[in-house]
Amino acid sequence: TRFHAQMTEMALKNGLPVFVEKPLTLDPDRSMALVKLAEVTGVPAQTGFVLRYIATFLRLRELVVDGRLGAVECYEATMLGNVVTKPLPEESWQGDFTRGGGALNEYGPHLIDLCHFVFGRVAQVDSAEKGHVHCAKADDRIDVEWTHENGIHGHMRIDWCDTTKRKSVNEFRVTFEKAEVRVDNSAVELIWRDGVDLPEGSEDLATQPRPLNVGFYLRGEEFSLELEAFIGTCQGRNLHVDPEVPAGITPSLMDGYEVDRMIDIIAHKVGLK
């Protein structure tokens, strides 16, 4: 991660389309410089926020925009996993926040981008706390309360030392005016609140979304979809084989900057910077 900035700059200056994994860089100022460089050069560039392409999270975004559940009152977003099970070697970058390690740099970008993608840009971070389990030079746990520009209050919690999990799991619990919705990587659950009048087409709102079809399968359809989007952008045409892939969801370098901006704010609040 610490080499992303110089490698991306080199690619853009030489007219090479570039796909950059998250986080974009470790400094939001350098991230913004890349955004401006991409705009000037016109070279295709994409940031790797793969969770945008998972059908359940796309459905959650649809439910927020749809309006039939009413306005969003608040939500909790979590990303929990059991990735770090013992102290990391001293030379390991994973345990060093300044080199891109720690849960905030590793898990944080995925969940921060999803929160922006579904609920809109965060206006302010109200509170933030970190926890240590195995990492002395980085965080293992982050707990954040924030408010979006549209007034929605959110609670984000990440933990890569959660022994109750076998692998990484992302989950949203969202309180709408008319329903409670729980969404993870594979399912959407909707529970109507007592006494509400069910809107027209309420049965459709509770159906499970199907994974989007892909032209080839790489690890998971979401990874295939993001690369279809990137290669399609490079070639100036739509390479998605599924006509139901939503337009305008491909993450740009600006999306990468917004995530890096949030990481920087949180890191300062919890003392990682």
Backbone as CSV, one residue per row, in Angstrom:
resi,resn,N_x,N_y,N_z,CA_x,CA_y,CA_z,C_x,C_y,C_z
1,THR,0.814,-1.203,0.000,0.000,0.000,0.000,0.854,1.263,0.000
2,ARG,1.968,1.243,0.678,2.788,2.460,0.766,3.402,2.841,-0.580
3,PHE,3.368,1.937,-1.563,3.898,2.254,-2.892,2.787,2.617,-3.883
4,HIS,1.534,2.575,-3.453,0.430,2.857,-4.372,0.557,4.234,-5.025
5,ALA,0.893,5.238,-4.230,0.905,6.605,-4.740,1.892,6.753,-5.895
6,GLN,3.140,6.337,-5.694,4.142,6.531,-6.737,3.885,5.640,-7.947
7,MET,3.363,4.422,-7.717,3.086,3.518,-8.840,1.911,4.030,-9.675
8,THR,0.877,4.529,-9.001,-0.290,5.050,-9.710,0.074,6.311,-10.477
9,GLU,0.876,7.175,-9.863,1.313,8.396,-10.539,2.116,8.058,-11.794
10,MET,3.007,7.081,-11.673,3.817,6.674,-12.823,2.922,6.153,-13.951
11,ALA,1.925,5.340,-13.602,1.029,4.785,-14.613,0.241,5.893,-15.310
12,LEU,-0.333,6.800,-14.532,-1.150,7.869,-15.112,-0.324,8.775,-16.015
13,LYS,0.890,9.103,-15.594,1.739,9.988,-16.398,2.186,9.332,-17.698
14,ASN,2.179,7.995,-17.723,2.594,7.274,-18.930,1.405,6.736,-19.724
15,GLY,0.196,7.207,-19.371,-0.982,6.833,-20.135,-1.429,5.398,-19.943
16,LEU,-1.064,4.778,-18.828,-1.417,3.384,-18.570,-2.636,3.304,-17.659
17,PRO,-3.741,2.703,-18.106,-4.891,2.496,-17.219,-4.450,1.750,-15.965
18,VAL,-5.010,2.155,-14.829,-4.515,1.596,-13.569,-5.672,1.216,-12.642
19,PHE,-5.581,0.011,-12.113,-6.523,-0.482,-11.103,-5.767,-0.519,-9.779
20,VAL,-6.256,0.219,-8.785,-5.543,0.351,-7.516,-6.373,-0.268,-6.396
21,GLU,-5.795,-1.222,-5.696,-6.514,-1.798,-4.558,-6.627,-0.789,-3.422
22,LYS,-7.501,-1.096,-2.491,-7.737,-0.209,-1.350,-6.686,-0.470,-0.262
23,PRO,-6.381,0.523,0.592,-6.694,1.933,0.398,-5.879,2.504,-0.762
24,LEU,-6.395,3.577,-1.351,-5.733,4.175,-2.512,-4.304,4.553,-2.156
25,THR,-4.127,5.403,-1.127,-2.801,5.705,-0.588,-2.931,5.836,0.921
26,LEU,-1.836,6.112,1.587,-1.844,6.284,3.039,-1.900,7.755,3.443
27,ASP,-2.120,8.645,2.456,-2.161,10.082,2.707,-3.236,10.698,1.816
28,PRO,-4.307,11.235,2.388,-5.388,11.779,1.557,-4.942,12.891,0.620
29,ASP,-3.915,13.652,0.997,-3.416,14.693,0.093,-2.825,14.085,-1.177
30,ARG,-2.088,12.995,-1.019,-1.527,12.318,-2.189,-2.637,11.657,-3.004
31,SER,-3.659,11.176,-2.315,-4.800,10.584,-3.025,-5.498,11.629,-3.882
32,MET,-5.693,12.828,-3.331,-6.328,13.897,-4.101,-5.462,14.312,-5.283
33,ALA,-4.150,14.287,-5.101,-3.247,14.614,-6.206,-3.423,13.615,-7.349
34,LEU,-3.648,12.354,-7.023,-3.872,11.330,-8.050,-5.213,11.552,-8.741
35,VAL,-6.224,11.944,-7.965,-7.533,12.247,-8.546,-7.397,13.337,-9.603
36,LYS,-6.685,14.406,-9.256,-6.509,15.523,-10.184,-5.678,15.114,-11.391
37,LEU,-4.671,14.275,-11.173,-3.829,13.821,-12.277,-4.644,12.970,-13.255
38,ALA,-5.507,12.112,-12.726,-6.353,11.277,-13.581,-7.313,12.140,-14.400
39,GLU,-7.815,13.205,-13.781,-8.718,14.106,-14.500,-7.985,14.807,-15.639
40,VAL,-6.757,15.238,-15.387,-5.980,15.963,-16.401,-5.583,15.042,-17.555
41,THR,-5.141,13.833,-17.218,-4.640,12.921,-18.252,-5.781,12.183,-18.969
42,GLY,-6.909,12.011,-18.288,-8.013,11.258,-18.879,-7.756,9.765,-18.938
43,VAL,-6.755,9.290,-18.214,-6.418,7.863,-18.212,-7.399,7.104,-17.307
44,PRO,-7.969,5.986,-17.761,-8.884,5.207,-16.919,-8.212,4.755,-15.630
45,ALA,-8.907,4.954,-14.514,-8.370,4.553,-13.213,-9.531,4.127,-12.324
46,GLN,-9.329,3.065,-11.578,-10.395,2.513,-10.747,-9.811,2.047,-9.423
47,THR,-10.601,2.197,-8.363,-10.195,1.732,-7.034,-10.934,0.437,-6.712
48,GLY,-10.259,-0.470,-5.994,-10.792,-1.812,-5.776,-11.714,-1.980,-4.590
49,PHE,-12.908,-1.428,-4.672,-13.919,-1.648,-3.632,-14.889,-2.726,-4.114
50,VAL,-14.474,-3.964,-3.964,-15.175,-5.087,-4.576,-16.554,-5.347,-3.974
51,LEU,-16.775,-4.952,-2.722,-18.048,-5.259,-2.074,-19.224,-4.526,-2.709
52,ARG,-18.965,-3.495,-3.484,-20.042,-2.788,-4.196,-20.793,-3.707,-5.161
53,TYR,-20.126,-4.775,-5.584,-20.702,-5.635,-6.607,-21.432,-6.845,-6.032
54,ILE,-21.548,-6.934,-4.721,-22.284,-8.034,-4.101,-23.775,-7.708,-4.125
55,ALA,-24.579,-8.666,-4.565,-26.001,-8.429,-4.829,-26.763,-7.943,-3.599
56,THR,-26.432,-8.448,-2.428,-27.179,-8.053,-1.228,-26.930,-6.598,-0.858
57,PHE,-25.713,-6.120,-1.042,-25.418,-4.725,-0.719,-26.003,-3.788,-1.783
58,LEU,-26.058,-4.262,-3.014,-26.749,-3.497,-4.046,-28.241,-3.389,-3.722
59,ARG,-28.824,-4.482,-3.193,-30.233,-4.442,-2.805,-30.453,-3.452,-1.662
60,LEU,-29.548,-3.432,-0.683,-29.688,-2.468,0.409,-29.678,-1.046,-0.130
61,ARG,-28.791,-0.771,-1.060,-28.748,0.563,-1.678,-30.070,0.888,-2.373
62,GLU,-30.637,-0.096,-3.046,-31.924,0.087,-3.706,-33.023,0.398,-2.690
63,LEU,-33.013,-0.308,-1.555,-34.037,-0.087,-0.534,-33.952,1.327,0.041
64,VAL,-32.727,1.839,0.194,-32.555,3.201,0.704,-33.112,4.215,-0.286
65,VAL,-32.826,4.002,-1.572,-33.270,4.932,-2.611,-34.760,4.786,-2.886
66,ASP,-35.278,3.571,-2.802,-36.667,3.268,-3.165,-37.680,4.097,-2.399
67,GLY,-37.504,4.220,-1.089,-38.379,5.073,-0.292,-39.601,4.395,0.299
68,ARG,-39.936,3.184,-0.157,-41.150,2.551,0.354,-41.020,2.077,1.802
69,LEU,-39.797,1.954,2.286,-39.582,1.613,3.699,-39.523,2.860,4.571
70,GLY,-39.637,4.023,3.959,-39.488,5.276,4.687,-38.029,5.672,4.779
71,ALA,-37.783,6.750,5.477,-36.412,7.259,5.617,-35.586,6.360,6.528
72,VAL,-34.276,6.365,6.309,-33.355,5.659,7.207,-33.190,6.489,8.471
73,GLU,-33.382,5.853,9.629,-33.212,6.549,10.901,-31.780,6.398,11.416
74,CYS,-31.250,5.181,11.347,-29.879,4.931,11.804,-29.462,3.553,11.314
75,TYR,-28.175,3.242,11.451,-27.699,1.914,11.060,-26.437,1.559,11.820
76,GLU,-26.145,0.260,11.856,-24.868,-0.254,12.350,-24.242,-1.084,11.248
77,ALA,-22.963,-0.841,10.961,-22.229,-1.588,9.950,-21.031,-2.248,10.609
78,THR,-20.861,-3.549,10.370,-19.746,-4.263,10.985,-18.990,-5.076,9.944
79,MET,-17.701,-5.211,10.158,-16.866,-6.135,9.404,-16.004,-6.860,10.415
80,LEU,-16.299,-8.134,10.613,-15.657,-8.924,11.655,-15.003,-10.146,11.032
81,GLY,-13.824,-10.474,11.522,-13.125,-11.648,11.013,-12.092,-12.134,12.008
82,ASN,-11.524,-13.289,11.728,-10.503,-13.880,12.595,-9.224,-14.054,11.786
83,VAL,-8.707,-12.917,11.312,-7.546,-12.918,10.422,-6.231,-12.942,11.200
84,VAL,-6.145,-12.132,12.241,-4.927,-12.048,13.049,-5.157,-12.825,14.338
85,THR,-4.503,-13.963,14.448,-4.729,-14.867,15.584,-3.563,-14.920,16.564
86,LYS,-2.478,-14.226,16.230,-1.309,-14.190,17.115,-0.481,-12.961,16.768
87,PRO,0.426,-12.550,17.647,1.260,-11.380,17.345,1.995,-11.551,16.019
88,LEU,2.016,-10.487,15.238,2.665,-10.529,13.929,4.170,-10.308,14.078
89,PRO,4.973,-10.858,13.170,6.424,-10.640,13.233,6.764,-9.154,13.199
90,GLU,7.826,-8.790,13.840,8.241,-7.393,13.937,8.394,-6.752,12.557
91,GLU,8.881,-7.550,11.583,9.131,-6.992,10.255,7.875,-6.956,9.376
92,SER,6.770,-7.500,9.855,5.560,-7.579,9.037,4.901,-6.210,8.868
93,TRP,4.576,-5.847,7.618,3.867,-4.592,7.357,2.450,-4.650,7.904
94,GLN,1.859,-5.851,7.990,0.470,-5.980,8.420,0.232,-5.430,9.822
95,GLY,1.270,-5.491,10.658,1.122,-5.015,12.025,1.595,-3.596,12.238
96,ASP,1.869,-2.878,11.147,2.420,-1.516,11.228,1.477,-0.561,10.490
97,PHE,0.787,0.301,11.202,-0.170,1.217,10.593,0.499,2.132,9.572
98,THR,1.721,2.566,9.833,2.398,3.508,8.938,2.732,2.885,7.590
99,ARG,2.721,1.547,7.509,2.990,0.854,6.246,1.726,0.259,5.632
100,GLY,0.570,0.649,6.159,-0.687,0.167,5.593,-1.312,-0.993,6.334
101,GLY,-0.750,-1.327,7.512,-1.287,-2.439,8.287,-2.366,-2.004,9.264
102,GLY,-2.934,-2.973,9.948,-3.984,-2.703,10.927,-5.377,-2.870,10.336
103,ALA,-6.349,-3.039,11.216,-7.726,-3.274,10.784,-8.310,-2.066,10.066
104,LEU,-7.959,-0.865,10.498,-8.509,0.336,9.869,-8.080,0.438,8.410
105,ASN,-6.825,0.097,8.116,-6.336,0.134,6.739,-6.801,-1.072,5.929
106,GLU,-7.001,-2.213,6.588,-7.326,-3.443,5.863,-8.835,-3.651,5.724
107,TYR,-9.564,-3.590,6.836,-11.014,-3.757,6.811,-11.740,-2.434,6.556
108,GLY,-11.196,-1.365,7.120,-11.859,-0.073,7.077,-12.279,0.391,5.695
109,PRO,-11.388,0.326,4.675,-11.779,0.842,3.352,-13.024,0.180,2.786
110,HIS,-13.130,-1.137,2.943,-14.302,-1.851,2.429,-15.585,-1.302,3.044
111,LEU,-15.590,-1.201,4.367,-16.829,-0.833,5.060,-17.125,0.666,4.933
112,ILE,-16.078,1.487,4.978,-16.281,2.932,4.811,-16.867,3.221,3.435
113,ASP,-16.309,2.584,2.401,-16.831,2.825,1.054,-18.276,2.340,0.932
114,LEU,-18.588,1.178,1.503,-19.962,0.683,1.444,-20.927,1.647,2.111
115,CYS,-20.526,2.214,3.247,-21.390,3.176,3.939,-21.617,4.419,3.081
116,HIS,-20.568,4.902,2.421,-20.707,6.033,1.492,-21.588,5.650,0.313
117,PHE,-21.357,4.464,-0.227,-22.071,3.973,-1.406,-23.573,3.844,-1.133
118,VAL,-23.920,3.375,0.059,-25.331,3.121,0.395,-26.019,4.354,0.974
119,PHE,-25.341,5.077,1.875,-26.006,6.136,2.637,-25.545,7.549,2.293
120,GLY,-24.528,7.689,1.456,-24.031,9.020,1.113,-22.800,9.407,1.918
121,ARG,-22.236,10.526,1.577,-20.976,10.991,2.164,-21.123,11.297,3.650
122,VAL,-20.114,10.912,4.430,-20.086,11.221,5.857,-19.659,12.673,6.049
123,ALA,-20.420,13.390,6.876,-20.121,14.799,7.136,-19.145,14.963,8.286
124,GLN,-19.322,14.157,9.342,-18.447,14.310,10.503,-18.356,13.018,11.288
125,VAL,-17.200,12.807,11.907,-16.988,11.684,12.808,-17.255,12.176,14.225
126,ASP,-18.260,11.603,14.868,-18.669,12.067,16.198,-17.791,11.502,17.297
127,SER,-17.380,10.235,17.171,-16.502,9.619,18.164,-15.793,8.434,17.537
128,ALA,-14.642,8.075,18.081,-13.890,6.936,17.557,-13.019,6.347,18.666
129,GLU,-12.959,5.022,18.715,-12.124,4.309,19.688,-11.404,3.171,18.977
130,LYS,-10.210,2.831,19.477,-9.479,1.698,18.921,-9.166,0.687,20.021
131,GLY,-8.913,-0.546,19.589,-8.537,-1.586,20.533,-7.354,-2.383,20.006
132,HIS,-6.542,-2.922,20.923,-5.379,-3.728,20.560,-5.535,-5.127,21.146
133,VAL,-5.236,-6.128,20.323,-5.211,-7.517,20.774,-3.827,-8.104,20.539
134,HIS,-3.408,-8.107,19.266,-2.096,-8.645,18.916,-1.149,-7.586,18.342
135,CYS,-1.686,-6.485,17.838,-0.865,-5.470,17.164,-0.524,-4.326,18.105
136,ALA,0.760,-4.050,18.252,1.197,-2.925,19.078,1.360,-1.656,18.255
137,LYS,1.725,-1.812,16.960,1.962,-0.663,16.099,0.772,-0.353,15.192
138,ALA,-0.316,-1.031,15.402,-1.519,-0.807,14.595,-2.728,-1.181,15.439
139,ASP,-3.897,-0.991,14.880,-5.146,-1.294,15.566,-5.650,-2.673,15.177
140,ASP,-6.335,-3.335,16.102,-7.034,-4.584,15.805,-8.543,-4.371,15.756
141,ARG,-9.004,-3.321,16.425,-10.434,-3.037,16.494,-10.660,-1.529,16.404
142,ILE,-11.713,-1.142,15.692,-12.098,0.264,15.586,-13.608,0.368,15.758
143,ASP,-14.032,1.346,16.548,-15.459,1.594,16.788,-15.716,3.079,16.538
144,VAL,-16.605,3.394,15.584,-16.800,4.772,15.151,-18.289,5.126,15.121
145,GLU,-18.609,6.321,15.583,-19.944,6.902,15.403,-19.787,8.107,14.476
146,TRP,-20.653,8.192,13.447,-20.555,9.322,12.528,-21.921,9.738,12.024
147,THR,-21.950,10.896,11.361,-23.189,11.432,10.808,-22.973,11.772,9.343
148,HIS,-23.896,11.321,8.493,-23.813,11.592,7.059,-24.344,12.989,6.745
149,GLU,-24.018,13.475,5.567,-24.455,14.807,5.149,-25.978,14.920,5.098
150,ASN,-26.670,13.802,4.871,-28.134,13.813,4.837,-28.763,13.625,6.212
151,GLY,-27.926,13.609,7.262,-28.430,13.512,8.629,-28.518,12.108,9.183
152,ILE,-28.270,11.080,8.388,-28.332,9.695,8.862,-27.183,9.444,9.834
153,HIS,-27.524,8.812,10.971,-26.498,8.483,11.966,-26.054,7.037,11.775
154,GLY,-24.745,6.829,11.756,-24.208,5.494,11.563,-23.205,5.104,12.622
155,HIS,-23.107,3.810,12.829,-22.148,3.225,13.770,-21.361,2.164,13.012
156,MET,-20.042,2.335,12.886,-19.192,1.377,12.196,-18.274,0.678,13.170
157,ARG,-18.208,-0.645,13.054,-17.344,-1.427,13.955,-16.576,-2.451,13.129
158,ILE,-15.248,-2.449,13.267,-14.414,-3.430,12.577,-13.524,-4.138,13.600
159,ASP,-13.253,-5.427,13.339,-12.470,-6.243,14.269,-11.908,-7.418,13.481
160,TRP,-10.588,-7.499,13.366,-10.018,-8.629,12.639,-9.432,-9.685,13.573
161,CYS,-9.812,-9.613,14.856,-9.410,-10.619,15.847,-10.629,-11.265,16.516
162,ASP,-11.744,-11.302,15.826,-12.978,-11.847,16.386,-12.951,-13.368,16.269
163,THR,-12.760,-14.060,17.393,-12.603,-15.515,17.379,-13.903,-16.256,17.104
164,THR,-15.032,-15.547,17.081,-16.313,-16.201,16.776,-16.524,-16.352,15.273
165,LYS,-15.646,-15.753,14.465,-15.810,-15.788,13.010,-14.745,-16.677,12.376
166,ARG,-15.168,-17.430,11.362,-14.230,-18.268,10.616,-13.561,-17.465,9.503
167,LYS,-14.340,-16.564,8.893,-13.821,-15.709,7.833,-14.471,-14.335,7.956
168,SER,-14.046,-13.411,7.126,-14.572,-12.055,7.188,-16.053,-12.017,6.840
169,VAL,-16.839,-11.315,7.672,-18.277,-11.175,7.457,-18.653,-9.701,7.569
170,ASN,-19.376,-9.198,6.572,-19.880,-7.822,6.585,-21.371,-7.850,6.871
171,GLU,-21.825,-6.952,7.729,-23.244,-6.945,8.074,-23.728,-5.521,8.321
172,PHE,-24.945,-5.241,7.852,-25.625,-3.984,8.134,-26.917,-4.293,8.880
173,ARG,-27.199,-3.508,9.883,-28.505,-3.528,10.540,-29.048,-2.102,10.445
174,VAL,-30.105,-1.947,9.657,-30.598,-0.616,9.303,-32.023,-0.440,9.810
175,THR,-32.247,0.666,10.498,-33.584,1.003,10.978,-34.204,2.027,10.045
176,PHE,-35.233,1.593,9.321,-36.044,2.485,8.495,-37.288,2.895,9.295
177,GLU,-38.022,3.849,8.784,-39.261,4.266,9.436,-40.259,3.110,9.555
178,LYS,-40.267,2.232,8.546,-41.292,1.197,8.503,-40.768,-0.218,8.728
179,ALA,-39.460,-0.401,8.765,-38.932,-1.762,8.865,-37.519,-1.777,9.417
180,GLU,-37.133,-2.950,9.909,-35.758,-3.223,10.290,-35.180,-4.152,9.226
181,VAL,-33.997,-3.832,8.736,-33.387,-4.619,7.669,-31.996,-5.073,8.097
182,ARG,-31.732,-6.373,7.907,-30.395,-6.918,8.176,-29.846,-7.467,6.866
183,VAL,-28.634,-7.075,6.536,-28.018,-7.492,5.278,-26.592,-7.952,5.551
184,ASP,-26.235,-9.117,5.002,-24.838,-9.543,5.037,-24.418,-9.930,3.624
185,ASN,-23.289,-10.613,3.489,-22.759,-10.934,2.165,-23.676,-11.834,1.343
186,SER,-24.594,-12.545,1.989,-25.376,-13.539,1.263,-26.883,-13.441,1.429
187,ALA,-27.394,-12.601,2.322,-28.839,-12.591,2.577,-29.336,-11.208,2.976
188,VAL,-30.630,-10.972,2.697,-31.335,-9.763,3.115,-32.535,-10.205,3.949
189,GLU,-32.667,-9.664,5.159,-33.803,-9.964,6.021,-34.542,-8.662,6.319
190,LEU,-35.847,-8.682,6.126,-36.677,-7.501,6.337,-37.785,-7.832,7.326
191,ILE,-37.888,-7.052,8.397,-38.940,-7.226,9.397,-39.725,-5.927,9.500
192,TRP,-41.016,-5.987,9.168,-41.851,-4.793,9.237,-42.075,-4.390,10.690
193,ARG,-42.054,-3.109,10.935,-42.298,-2.609,12.283,-43.794,-2.666,12.591
194,ASP,-44.120,-2.860,13.851,-45.522,-3.024,14.264,-46.364,-1.820,13.869
195,GLY,-47.558,-2.106,13.335,-48.528,-1.056,13.083,-48.372,-0.282,11.807
196,VAL,-47.375,-0.634,10.953,-47.191,0.135,9.722,-48.096,-0.411,8.618
197,ASP,-48.505,0.456,7.715,-49.253,0.049,6.535,-48.256,-0.421,5.477
198,LEU,-48.415,-1.659,5.031,-47.479,-2.197,4.051,-47.635,-1.470,2.718
199,PRO,-46.524,-1.034,2.129,-46.608,-0.312,0.855,-46.927,-1.256,-0.298
200,GLU,-47.325,-0.701,-1.413,-47.588,-1.499,-2.608,-46.309,-2.206,-3.049
201,GLY,-46.445,-3.480,-3.383,-45.286,-4.261,-3.804,-44.388,-4.673,-2.661
202,SER,-44.930,-4.736,-1.447,-44.113,-5.055,-0.275,-43.487,-6.448,-0.369
203,GLU,-44.167,-7.371,-1.070,-43.626,-8.724,-1.215,-42.308,-8.697,-1.987
204,ASP,-42.235,-7.823,-2.994,-41.017,-7.729,-3.799,-39.833,-7.212,-2.993
205,LEU,-40.112,-6.331,-2.033,-39.035,-5.748,-1.232,-38.319,-6.792,-0.396
206,ALA,-39.021,-7.875,-0.045,-38.458,-8.890,0.853,-37.821,-10.058,0.105
207,THR,-37.862,-10.061,-1.233,-37.276,-11.171,-1.983,-35.753,-11.113,-1.939
208,GLN,-35.135,-12.289,-2.025,-33.678,-12.359,-2.014,-33.120,-12.009,-3.392
209,PRO,-32.125,-11.133,-3.452,-31.532,-10.789,-4.750,-30.677,-11.939,-5.268
210,ARG,-30.623,-12.094,-6.568,-29.771,-13.133,-7.151,-28.401,-12.542,-7.465
211,PRO,-27.349,-13.331,-7.344,-26.032,-12.847,-7.771,-26.057,-12.509,-9.255
212,LEU,-25.339,-11.469,-9.626,-25.291,-11.059,-11.029,-24.449,-12.041,-11.842
213,ASN,-24.864,-12.289,-13.068,-24.116,-13.183,-13.950,-22.850,-12.497,-14.454
214,VAL,-21.838,-13.307,-14.739,-20.553,-12.774,-15.206,-20.081,-13.552,-16.426
215,GLY,-19.171,-12.929,-17.180,-18.639,-13.575,-18.369,-17.576,-14.617,-18.052
216,PHE,-16.923,-14.465,-16.931,-15.968,-15.457,-16.440,-16.024,-15.413,-14.918
217,TYR,-15.527,-16.443,-14.272,-15.648,-16.514,-12.812,-14.265,-16.456,-12.186
218,LEU,-14.028,-15.416,-11.372,-12.729,-15.223,-10.722,-12.953,-15.086,-9.219
219,ARG,-12.782,-16.181,-8.490,-12.878,-16.184,-7.031,-14.306,-15.983,-6.540
220,GLY,-14.989,-15.013,-7.059,-16.391,-14.729,-6.761,-16.905,-13.804,-7.834
221,GLU,-18.233,-13.802,-8.060,-18.750,-12.971,-9.145,-18.442,-11.496,-8.932
222,GLU,-18.295,-11.070,-7.653,-18.021,-9.659,-7.420,-16.643,-9.252,-7.952
223,PHE,-15.657,-10.153,-7.850,-14.328,-9.853,-8.384,-14.363,-9.806,-9.911
224,SER,-15.129,-10.720,-10.504,-15.284,-10.699,-11.957,-15.948,-9.415,-12.421
225,LEU,-16.988,-8.991,-11.703,-17.739,-7.803,-12.091,-16.875,-6.542,-12.045
226,GLU,-16.033,-6.425,-11.023,-15.220,-5.208,-10.945,-14.167,-5.182,-12.044
227,LEU,-13.666,-6.358,-12.441,-12.693,-6.377,-13.529,-13.367,-6.212,-14.882
228,GLU,-14.606,-6.725,-15.028,-15.368,-6.427,-16.241,-15.549,-4.918,-16.391
229,ALA,-15.850,-4.253,-15.265,-16.038,-2.798,-15.298,-14.747,-2.094,-15.682
230,PHE,-13.623,-2.509,-15.095,-12.349,-1.841,-15.367,-11.910,-2.033,-16.819
231,ILE,-11.934,-3.286,-17.300,-11.495,-3.545,-18.672,-12.447,-2.880,-19.662
232,GLY,-13.746,-2.872,-19.322,-14.711,-2.191,-20.179,-14.439,-0.704,-20.275
233,THR,-14.076,-0.080,-19.153,-13.724,1.343,-19.159,-12.496,1.584,-20.029
234,CYS,-11.515,0.693,-19.905,-10.304,0.840,-20.716,-10.618,0.753,-22.206
235,GLN,-11.568,-0.111,-22.570,-11.899,-0.315,-23.977,-13.020,0.600,-24.458
236,GLY,-13.632,1.354,-23.521,-14.692,2.263,-23.898,-15.987,1.585,-24.281
237,ARG,-16.263,0.410,-23.677,-17.514,-0.285,-23.965,-17.960,-1.099,-22.755
238,ASN,-19.187,-1.523,-22.768,-19.759,-2.279,-21.659,-19.462,-3.763,-21.839
239,LEU,-18.695,-4.338,-20.928,-18.355,-5.758,-21.011,-19.213,-6.624,-20.088
240,HIS,-20.151,-6.030,-19.346,-21.012,-6.826,-18.472,-21.966,-7.668,-19.309
241,VAL,-22.057,-8.946,-18.977,-22.976,-9.829,-19.700,-24.373,-9.805,-19.087
242,ASP,-24.480,-9.311,-17.858,-25.776,-9.245,-17.184,-26.343,-7.840,-17.347
243,PRO,-27.504,-7.706,-17.982,-28.073,-6.366,-18.210,-28.547,-5.681,-16.937
244,GLU,-28.616,-6.419,-15.830,-29.094,-5.842,-14.582,-27.980,-5.253,-13.716
245,VAL,-26.742,-5.257,-14.203,-25.661,-4.585,-13.461,-25.976,-3.096,-13.452
246,PRO,-26.127,-2.480,-12.288,-26.508,-1.054,-12.251,-25.425,-0.166,-12.870
247,ALA,-25.862,0.899,-13.463,-24.920,1.876,-14.017,-24.407,2.789,-12.902
248,GLY,-23.218,3.316,-13.092,-22.689,4.325,-12.174,-22.212,3.830,-10.828
249,ILE,-21.878,2.545,-10.711,-21.434,2.030,-9.405,-19.922,1.795,-9.355
250,THR,-19.238,1.950,-10.495,-17.807,1.677,-10.524,-17.039,2.681,-9.672
251,PRO,-16.250,2.216,-8.709,-15.528,3.137,-7.820,-14.373,3.847,-8.527
252,SER,-14.327,5.151,-8.376,-13.293,5.972,-9.000,-12.182,6.280,-8.005
253,LEU,-11.158,6.991,-8.472,-10.114,7.443,-7.555,-10.681,8.427,-6.531
254,MET,-11.727,9.186,-6.910,-12.354,10.088,-5.950,-12.986,9.302,-4.799
255,ASP,-13.575,8.158,-5.109,-14.097,7.303,-4.047,-12.968,6.825,-3.146
256,GLY,-11.827,6.507,-3.754,-10.665,6.121,-2.967,-10.198,7.243,-2.061
257,TYR,-10.195,8.464,-2.591,-9.813,9.619,-1.780,-10.760,9.793,-0.594
258,GLU,-12.077,9.677,-0.829,-13.046,9.867,0.251,-12.817,8.866,1.380
259,VAL,-12.478,7.632,1.029,-12.181,6.627,2.049,-10.893,6.986,2.784
260,ASP,-9.869,7.390,2.045,-8.600,7.762,2.679,-8.783,8.966,3.604
261,ARG,-9.661,9.880,3.209,-9.970,11.043,4.049,-10.576,10.601,5.378
262,MET,-11.494,9.642,5.326,-12.135,9.154,6.544,-11.146,8.403,7.425
263,ILE,-10.305,7.576,6.809,-9.291,6.846,7.578,-8.381,7.823,8.303
264,ASP,-8.010,8.900,7.622,-7.129,9.907,8.214,-7.797,10.577,9.425
265,ILE,-9.073,10.919,9.291,-9.796,11.549,10.397,-9.890,10.595,11.586
266,ILE,-10.257,9.343,11.318,-10.385,8.355,12.386,-9.042,8.094,13.041
267,ALA,-8.002,7.951,12.218,-6.654,7.672,12.746,-6.189,8.773,13.689
268,HIS,-6.442,10.019,13.340,-6.081,11.132,14.224,-6.886,11.097,15.517
269,LYS,-8.154,10.738,15.418,-9.001,10.723,16.612,-8.566,9.645,17.610
270,VAL,-8.100,8.494,17.101,-7.755,7.388,18.003,-6.265,7.337,18.320
271,GLY,-5.473,8.247,17.764,-4.056,8.308,18.096,-3.157,7.422,17.251
272,LEU,-3.622,7.007,16.075,-2.751,6.238,15.179,-1.881,7.160,14.340
273,LYS,-2.238,8.439,14.294,-1.424,9.456,13.609,-1.138,10.601,14.551
